[in-house]
Structure formats: C-alpha cells, structure tokens
Amino acid sequence: MKRVSLPVVSAQDYRGAVEGELWELRPAAVAGSFSARSQPVNDSPEAIAKLAESMLQTPADFPTVVEAIVPGDHVALAVDPNVPRISDVLSGALSLLGQANAGKVSVVLWNEADDALVSRLQETLDEVQSGQATLKPMKVEVVRHEPHRRESLRYIVADENAEAVYLAKDLVDADFTLPILSARARDAINNIDPTGIFPLFADAATQHRYQTGVTTEPSEAAWLLGVQVMMLVSADAAGELGRLIAGTPDALRHELTNLYASGETADQEAWDRDESETASPTVSETVPTAEMVVAALDGDQTSQTWANLARAAIAAGRHVTPGGTIVIWSQVDTPPSPVWMRELGQPPIGIESSDTETESDDA
C-alpha cells in the first residue's frame, strides 16, 4: 500500500501527534478515529470479517501485518476460543494472511475449546482459504493446545528455579505469532500475560507451578516468541462482537484507556497487574458486596463452558461477603472434561508422552 505524508488536522485522533506536524500515515489510517474504526458497521459475517482484516492492515503502533510476513512464512494464531463471532474474526484474519502469501497458518486454541468448535473452525477456514488467490496453496490447520502431550510442546526457557517451560510447538515453530483474545475485566484474568500466551499455552507442569505461585514472569514467554502485535475482541451487552482492535500490547492499553476514560469499565486495566498491589485500602469501599451474588454467562453455546464458569466465580468472588453465596446462571449442559475433573478433584499431572504414559518427574 502506498504511503503519503499528510498533515495531522485532528491531533486527538492520533496518539502522540502534534497538530501541524508531518507524519507518515497510511491512507486507511486517516479514515476516522480509532474508536470509530474498531466497531463493525453491522452484525453480518462479512462486516465482522472485513473489520478484522481492516484492523490488521492498520494496527496501532505497528505497520500493516502484511509487511511483517515474508511469503511462505508459517503464521500461528494463538486464539482464545471465547472470542465473540470467532469464525468471522478468523475468516478476516485468514483473508489478510492470504494477501501476505503465508505458507502455513496454524490456529491454536486454548485447551478449553471443545471438539465441535475445532471441527467447525477447520471447515470454515478451509472454505475461506479455497476461495483465495495465493502464490502457493496455503495450508490451514486448527488444533487445540494439549498441555499434557509432550509431542505437542517445545522447550522455550527455564524459569527462576531452573524448571523447564514448554509452549505449544506451533507457536514456537512459527515465523510470526498473532494472539487473538477476548477482552476481559481484570477480575477474570488476574495475573495472566496480556497476550494470553502464558500460562494458557504452557505445559501442564508449568501451569501447575504458576497456579501455586512458582512462576516465570508472565510477559517473558510472549517476548521470547517475538509477539509484537495482538488483537482484542470485546463483547457488547448481548454477547455479540462490540469492538475489535489490533496493535502492540502497549498501544492497545493506551487506546483502551482513552476509549474508557470515564472509568465505567475495567477493560483498560485488564493487564495492570500492579494496581492491586499499590491501590489504597479505600478502593475496596467502592466495590459493592452482598451476601448473595448472581453471576450470569452471556454469549452463545461456545461461551457456555466450565472455564467461563470459573471466571464468573472469580469475578463474583470480589463482590460476595465472607461466608456468602455465589449463584452462577449459565447454559452449560455438558459434564466437566477429564482435564476439569483433574482440576476439581485429582492431583495435577505433568507432560504425557502418550495417552497412558506420564513423566514420573512431573506427576
């Protein structure tokens, strides 16, 4: 895409811009404010896909993603399965990767995704890929992260206790990694890496160490992978896609702070992990509490999962009095998976080299 030098007329639309100063801007970037450009024109699949493609063409503080990919590159999409309208969002991302002539695209889902979602996304993305004109056929593969399977992992670093940290192999092997996440309040994500890479795509033993407080710095894994740009998708009150933004983690934090400057939402502080440690004691007085708190899960059947039940319980726990009751209203209609059964009642296990064999050191 051709670049032109244009004067900035409305400086408030551009971070760090000074009115009258010349900036190198892409024509698409001056089409409107970040707030206006990040919302779909309607709720059609085509509009959602076009929005995802457009935001990846003009991410905040990052050149178009097409210029970050060499033809034939292996691109990995690290995807949160709770992203609203996930099929349409990924269709738009895949359309842009086709323009970049990526050689292989690995869509890696958090392990809470079910088989039905994996199959549905594979079918949808195969259709999108087949309709694209690329230099060479682009292979698209949808997989679910398996933290207990050694064959699906790659070593990346040792933590502060010299314990090995493994990540999903497709993310480690890829030439370019793009996280796509559902934007959540800090209540629901706690101390998770803002890119969603760690610990969601780590091995089971590392996840267990993280949960028990012995952990690697959350941002280090994403930094080692070379993650520079990401996408955040937020839901509206009806559980549909409300806003989609892309850019560097720092730029997205800044944009979210501007979008929600009124303080009516905590999205802009979703990764401000230091706030809970430095906040004054009076902050808790602004959080209403009750003896009974009812939390409801919105969204379609894809969002009705045990993992989201846990997130709802965490969020509600901030508002319930000691000894109080939390009621979660949802449409979860399946029993917990074996992974959740282990989380709920059995001791965690380490990396498995097969379905029946486990590593004794990690068990």
C-alpha positions as CSV (number, residue, x, y, z in Angstrom):
1,M,0.0,0.0,0.0
2,K,1.4,3.4,-1.0
3,R,2.4,5.8,1.9
4,V,1.9,9.5,1.7
5,S,2.9,12.4,4.0
6,L,-0.2,14.2,5.4
7,P,-0.6,17.0,8.0
8,V,-2.4,15.9,11.1
9,V,-5.5,18.1,11.3
10,S,-7.2,16.5,14.3
11,A,-4.4,15.6,16.7
12,Q,-6.6,14.0,19.3
13,D,-7.2,11.1,16.9
14,Y,-3.6,10.1,16.8
15,R,-1.5,9.1,19.8
16,G,1.4,11.4,20.4
17,A,0.5,13.5,17.3
18,V,1.2,17.3,17.3
19,E,-1.2,19.4,15.2
20,G,0.6,20.7,12.1
21,E,3.4,18.2,12.3
22,L,4.0,15.9,9.3
23,W,3.6,12.2,9.9
24,E,3.9,9.1,7.7
25,L,0.4,7.8,7.6
26,R,-1.4,5.2,5.5
27,P,-4.5,6.5,3.7
28,A,-6.6,3.9,5.6
29,A,-5.3,5.2,8.9
30,V,-6.9,8.7,8.4
31,A,-10.4,7.3,7.7
32,G,-11.5,8.0,11.2
33,S,-10.7,7.8,14.9
34,F,-9.6,4.6,16.4
35,S,-12.9,4.4,18.3
36,A,-14.9,4.6,15.2
37,R,-12.8,2.3,13.1
38,S,-12.9,-0.5,15.7
39,Q,-16.7,-1.1,15.6
40,P,-18.4,-3.2,12.9
41,V,-20.9,-1.4,10.6
42,N,-23.4,-4.1,11.2
43,D,-23.5,-7.7,12.6
44,S,-23.2,-9.5,9.3
45,P,-20.4,-12.1,8.9
46,E,-19.0,-10.1,6.0
47,A,-18.8,-6.9,8.1
48,I,-17.1,-8.7,11.0
49,A,-14.5,-10.3,8.7
50,K,-13.9,-7.0,6.9
51,L,-13.3,-5.3,10.3
52,A,-10.8,-7.9,11.4
53,E,-9.0,-7.6,8.0
54,S,-9.0,-3.8,8.2
55,M,-7.7,-3.6,11.8
56,L,-4.8,-5.9,10.9
57,Q,-4.0,-3.6,8.0
58,T,-3.8,-0.6,10.3
59,P,-2.9,-1.8,13.8
60,A,-2.0,0.7,16.5
61,D,1.8,1.5,16.6
62,F,2.6,-1.3,14.1
63,P,2.9,-1.4,10.3
64,T,0.4,-3.5,8.4
65,V,0.7,-7.2,9.3
66,V,1.2,-8.0,5.6
67,E,4.6,-6.2,5.8
68,A,5.6,-8.3,8.8
69,I,5.2,-11.6,6.9
70,V,7.5,-13.0,4.2
71,P,5.8,-15.1,1.5
72,G,5.9,-18.7,2.6
73,D,6.1,-17.9,6.4
74,H,4.5,-20.1,9.0
75,V,2.0,-18.0,10.9
76,A,0.4,-19.0,14.2
77,L,-2.8,-17.6,15.6
78,A,-2.9,-18.0,19.3
79,V,-6.7,-17.9,19.8
80,D,-9.0,-17.6,22.8
81,P,-12.0,-19.8,22.0
82,N,-14.3,-17.3,23.8
83,V,-13.8,-14.6,21.2
84,P,-17.2,-13.3,20.0
85,R,-18.0,-14.3,16.4
86,I,-14.8,-16.3,16.3
87,S,-15.4,-17.8,12.9
88,D,-16.0,-14.4,11.3
89,V,-13.0,-12.9,13.0
90,L,-10.7,-15.7,11.9
91,S,-12.1,-15.5,8.4
92,G,-11.0,-11.9,8.2
93,A,-7.6,-12.6,9.6
94,L,-7.1,-15.5,7.2
95,S,-8.0,-13.3,4.3
96,L,-5.2,-10.9,5.2
97,L,-2.7,-13.7,5.6
98,G,-3.7,-14.8,2.1
99,Q,-2.7,-11.4,0.8
100,A,0.6,-11.9,2.6
101,N,1.0,-15.3,0.9
102,A,1.7,-17.1,4.1
103,G,2.7,-20.7,3.5
104,K,1.0,-22.2,6.6
105,V,-1.4,-21.0,9.2
106,S,-1.8,-22.8,12.5
107,V,-4.8,-21.7,14.5
108,V,-4.0,-22.9,18.0
109,L,-6.9,-22.8,20.5
110,W,-6.8,-22.7,24.3
111,N,-7.3,-26.3,25.6
112,E,-10.7,-25.4,26.9
113,A,-12.1,-25.5,23.3
114,D,-14.2,-28.5,22.5
115,D,-14.0,-30.8,19.5
116,A,-17.1,-29.3,17.9
117,L,-15.5,-25.9,17.8
118,V,-12.3,-27.2,16.4
119,S,-14.1,-29.0,13.6
120,R,-16.4,-26.1,12.8
121,L,-13.5,-23.7,12.5
122,Q,-11.5,-26.1,10.3
123,E,-14.4,-26.3,7.9
124,T,-15.0,-22.6,7.8
125,L,-11.4,-21.6,7.3
126,D,-10.9,-24.3,4.6
127,E,-13.7,-22.6,2.7
128,V,-12.1,-19.2,3.1
129,Q,-8.7,-20.5,2.0
130,S,-10.1,-22.3,-1.0
131,G,-11.6,-19.0,-2.3
132,Q,-8.3,-17.1,-2.1
133,A,-5.8,-16.5,-4.9
134,T,-2.3,-17.0,-3.4
135,L,1.1,-17.7,-4.9
136,K,1.1,-21.2,-3.5
137,P,-1.6,-23.1,-1.7
138,M,-1.8,-22.0,2.0
139,K,-2.2,-24.8,4.5
140,V,-4.6,-24.0,7.3
141,E,-4.7,-26.2,10.4
142,V,-6.9,-25.8,13.5
143,V,-5.6,-27.5,16.6
144,R,-6.3,-27.4,20.3
145,H,-3.4,-27.0,22.7
146,E,-2.6,-30.2,24.7
147,P,-0.6,-29.2,27.7
148,H,-0.2,-32.9,28.8
149,R,1.2,-34.1,25.5
150,R,5.0,-33.9,25.0
151,E,4.7,-34.3,21.3
152,S,2.7,-31.0,21.1
153,L,5.2,-29.0,23.1
154,R,8.5,-27.2,22.5
155,Y,11.0,-26.1,25.1
156,I,11.4,-22.3,25.3
157,V,13.1,-21.2,28.6
158,A,13.9,-22.2,32.1
159,D,12.2,-20.4,35.0
160,E,13.8,-18.9,38.0
161,N,14.0,-22.3,39.6
162,A,15.7,-23.9,36.6
163,E,12.4,-25.7,35.7
164,A,11.8,-26.2,32.0
165,V,9.0,-24.2,30.5
166,Y,7.4,-25.6,27.3
167,L,4.9,-23.9,25.0
168,A,2.7,-25.2,22.2
169,K,5.0,-26.3,19.4
170,D,3.1,-24.4,16.6
171,L,3.7,-21.1,18.4
172,V,7.4,-21.8,18.9
173,D,8.0,-23.1,15.4
174,A,6.0,-20.2,13.7
175,D,7.7,-17.3,12.0
176,F,5.0,-14.9,13.1
177,T,2.6,-15.3,16.1
178,L,-0.6,-13.3,16.5
179,P,-2.6,-13.6,19.7
180,I,-6.4,-13.1,19.3
181,L,-8.1,-12.7,22.6
182,S,-11.5,-11.9,24.2
183,A,-11.2,-8.7,26.2
184,R,-12.0,-9.4,29.8
185,A,-12.2,-7.4,33.0
186,R,-9.2,-7.9,35.3
187,D,-11.4,-9.8,37.7
188,A,-11.5,-12.7,35.3
189,I,-7.9,-12.7,34.1
190,N,-6.0,-12.0,37.3
191,N,-2.2,-12.1,36.6
192,I,-2.3,-13.7,33.1
193,D,0.1,-12.4,30.4
194,P,-1.8,-9.7,28.4
195,T,-1.1,-11.6,25.2
196,G,-2.7,-14.8,26.5
197,I,0.4,-16.8,25.7
198,F,1.4,-17.6,29.3
199,P,0.3,-19.8,31.0
200,L,-2.6,-20.7,28.6
201,F,-0.2,-22.3,26.0
202,A,2.3,-23.7,28.5
203,D,2.8,-27.3,29.6
204,A,0.7,-28.8,32.4
205,A,3.6,-28.8,34.9
206,T,4.4,-25.1,34.2
207,Q,0.7,-24.3,34.6
208,H,0.6,-26.0,38.0
209,R,3.7,-24.2,39.1
210,Y,2.1,-20.9,38.0
211,Q,-1.1,-21.7,39.9
212,T,0.9,-22.4,43.1
213,G,2.9,-19.2,42.9
214,V,6.2,-20.5,41.5
215,T,6.2,-19.0,38.1
216,T,8.2,-17.3,35.3
217,E,7.5,-13.6,34.6
218,P,4.2,-13.8,32.5
219,S,5.4,-11.5,29.7
220,E,8.7,-13.3,29.2
221,A,7.2,-16.2,27.2
222,A,5.5,-13.9,24.7
223,W,8.7,-11.8,24.5
224,L,10.7,-14.9,23.7
225,L,8.2,-15.8,20.9
226,G,8.6,-12.4,19.4
227,V,5.0,-11.4,19.8
228,Q,4.7,-7.8,18.7
229,V,1.1,-7.3,17.7
230,M,-2.2,-8.7,19.0
231,M,-5.9,-8.5,18.6
232,L,-8.6,-7.9,21.3
233,V,-12.3,-8.5,20.7
234,S,-14.8,-7.3,23.2
235,A,-18.5,-8.3,23.5
236,D,-21.4,-6.0,23.9
237,A,-24.3,-6.3,26.3
238,A,-25.9,-9.0,24.1
239,G,-22.7,-11.1,24.0
240,E,-22.1,-10.1,20.3
241,L,-19.0,-8.5,19.0
242,G,-18.9,-4.9,20.1
243,R,-15.4,-3.8,19.3
244,L,-12.3,-5.2,17.6
245,I,-8.8,-3.6,18.0
246,A,-5.3,-4.6,16.9
247,G,-1.9,-3.2,17.8
248,T,1.0,-3.6,20.1
249,P,0.1,-4.5,23.7
250,D,1.2,-1.1,25.0
251,A,-0.7,0.7,22.3
252,L,-3.8,-1.2,22.9
253,R,-3.6,-0.4,26.6
254,H,-3.3,3.2,25.8
255,E,-6.2,3.1,23.3
256,L,-8.5,1.3,25.8
257,T,-7.6,3.9,28.4
258,N,-8.8,6.6,26.0
259,L,-11.9,4.7,25.0
260,Y,-13.0,4.1,28.6
261,A,-11.6,7.3,30.2
262,S,-14.8,7.7,32.2
263,G,-13.8,4.7,34.3
264,E,-17.1,2.9,33.7
265,T,-15.2,-0.3,32.7
266,A,-12.1,-2.0,33.8
267,D,-11.1,-3.2,30.4
268,Q,-8.3,-0.7,30.0
269,E,-6.7,-2.0,33.2
270,A,-7.1,-5.7,32.4
271,W,-3.4,-6.1,32.4
272,D,-2.4,-3.5,35.0
273,R,-1.2,-6.2,37.4
274,D,0.5,-3.8,39.7
275,E,-2.7,-1.9,40.6
276,S,-4.0,-4.4,43.1
277,E,-0.7,-4.3,45.0
278,T,-0.4,-0.5,45.1
279,A,-4.1,0.5,45.4
280,S,-5.1,2.2,48.6
281,P,-7.3,0.4,51.1
282,T,-10.2,2.7,50.3
283,V,-10.6,1.2,46.8
284,S,-12.4,-1.8,48.2
285,E,-15.1,0.5,49.6
286,T,-16.1,1.3,46.0
287,V,-16.8,-2.4,45.3
288,P,-20.3,-3.3,46.3
289,T,-20.7,-6.6,48.3
290,A,-23.6,-8.7,49.2
291,E,-24.3,-12.0,51.0
292,M,-25.5,-13.5,47.7
293,V,-24.1,-12.6,44.2
294,V,-25.7,-13.9,41.0
295,A,-23.3,-14.1,38.0
296,A,-24.7,-14.9,34.5
297,L,-22.8,-16.2,31.5
298,D,-23.9,-14.5,28.2
299,G,-22.9,-15.4,24.7
300,D,-23.7,-18.5,22.6
301,Q,-23.1,-22.1,23.3
302,T,-19.4,-21.7,22.6
303,S,-19.1,-19.4,25.7
304,Q,-21.0,-21.8,27.9
305,T,-18.0,-23.7,29.3
306,W,-16.6,-24.8,32.7
307,A,-13.7,-22.5,32.2
308,N,-16.0,-19.5,31.9
309,L,-17.9,-20.7,34.9
310,A,-14.7,-20.5,36.8
311,R,-14.1,-17.0,35.5
312,A,-17.6,-15.9,36.5
313,A,-16.9,-17.3,40.0
314,I,-13.7,-15.4,40.3
315,A,-15.4,-12.1,39.3
316,A,-18.3,-12.7,41.6
317,G,-15.9,-13.6,44.5
318,R,-14.8,-10.0,44.6
319,H,-18.3,-8.8,45.4
320,V,-19.5,-11.5,47.9
321,T,-19.1,-11.1,51.7
322,P,-17.1,-13.7,53.6
323,G,-19.2,-16.8,54.0
324,G,-21.7,-15.6,51.4
325,T,-23.2,-17.5,48.4
326,I,-22.4,-17.2,44.7
327,V,-25.0,-18.4,42.2
328,I,-23.9,-18.8,38.6
329,W,-26.6,-18.8,35.9
330,S,-25.5,-20.5,32.7
331,Q,-26.5,-22.9,30.0
332,V,-23.6,-25.3,30.4
333,D,-25.1,-28.7,29.5
334,T,-22.1,-31.0,29.5
335,P,-20.2,-32.6,32.3
336,P,-16.7,-31.5,33.1
337,S,-14.0,-32.9,30.8
338,P,-11.2,-35.1,32.2
339,V,-9.0,-32.0,32.4
340,W,-11.5,-30.3,34.6
341,M,-12.0,-33.4,36.7
342,R,-8.3,-33.3,37.4
343,E,-8.6,-29.6,38.3
344,L,-11.6,-30.1,40.6
345,G,-10.5,-33.2,42.5
346,Q,-7.4,-35.0,41.4
347,P,-3.7,-34.0,41.7
348,P,-2.3,-32.4,38.6
349,I,-0.1,-34.4,36.3
350,G,2.8,-33.4,34.1
351,I,3.6,-33.9,30.4
352,E,2.5,-37.2,28.9
353,S,4.4,-38.9,26.1
354,S,1.3,-41.0,25.3
355,D,-2.2,-41.5,26.4
356,T,-1.2,-44.0,29.1
357,E,2.4,-42.9,30.0
358,T,3.2,-40.0,32.2
359,E,6.5,-38.5,33.2
360,S,7.2,-39.6,36.8
361,D,9.2,-36.4,37.5
362,D,6.2,-34.2,36.6
363,A,3.5,-36.4,38.0
